[in-house]
């Protein structure tokens, strides 16, 4: 499970809830969570705020902090 999906579930948000707050479709959230597509910096900021993550964690979810 990706960091984005974990954070969404911890916040008790559905894909639909997160999509609405970010301004994208639920399908887009699903593809972002699976790492199939990227996200614009502006949308990443909205997602980060909704999930309590940093923008970097949203933009680069595969990178782990050292």
Buried (B, 14 or more C-beta within 10 A) or exposed (E): EEBBBBBBEEEEBEBEBBBBBBEBEBEBBBBBBEEEEEBEEEBBBBBBEBBEBEBEBBBEBEEEEE
